[in-house]
Amino acid sequence: DVKAMDFPEASFDAVVDKATLDSVLVNMRDYLVGENSTANANKMISEVHRVLGKNGVYLVVSYGQPEFRLTYL
């Protein structure tokens, strides 16, 4: 579960996200913002931040427009 990862803090130097944030934010069945999507996205980003080292890099590959994704970063 990307919202509650089983890794210690600062475990990684990099995290590559290929549409994971998109999946958390969008209900793919009808392409609408999913229920609790904002809270889930914030939990996910908090976990990514937690498992990244001090100089870690979070690389996001997304189909979403920057103005709709940057608010979570």
Long-range contacts (C-beta under 8 A, 24 or more apart in sequence): 2-44, 2-47, 2-48, 3-40, 3-43, 3-44, 3-47, 4-43, 4-47, 5-47, 5-50, 5-51, 7-51, 8-51, 9-50, 9-51, 10-51, 10-52, 10-53, 10-54, 10-56, 11-51, 11-53, 12-51, 12-52, 12-53, 12-56, 13-52, 13-53, 13-55, 13-56, 13-57, 14-52, 14-56, 14-57, 14-58, 14-59, 15-48, 15-51, 15-52, 15-56, 15-57, 15-58, 15-59, 16-59, 16-61, 17-48, 17-58, 17-59, 17-60, 17-61, 17-62, 18-61, 19-61, 19-62, 19-63, 20-44, 21-45, 21-60, 21-62, 21-64, 21-69, 21-72, 22-62, 22-63, 22-64, 25-64, 41-72, 42-72, 45-72, 45-73
